[in-house]
């Protein structure tokens, strides 16, 4: 990971992103920055590979929305923006 990207991440998040295993499991507590780090990994990988799909599994919808919003932040896209088909003309 380039040094310029790692300034927004803590050292353990950088190590997590540097692990390119096909599957990773993280047993964690709440609010340690796992979503922030994993969403950075997903966004950076997807942007480097023409939009590769990423799967995020959480135990409720709130967690999924938090991940989507964090990933959108990494890509500079608003997660709250309605899709083109639902926007007013």
Secondary structure as UniProt FT lines:
FT   HELIX           3..6
FT   TURN            7..8
FT   HELIX           11..18
FT   HELIX           34..48
FT   TURN            49..50
FT   HELIX           61..75
FT   TURN            79..80
FT   HELIX           84..86
//
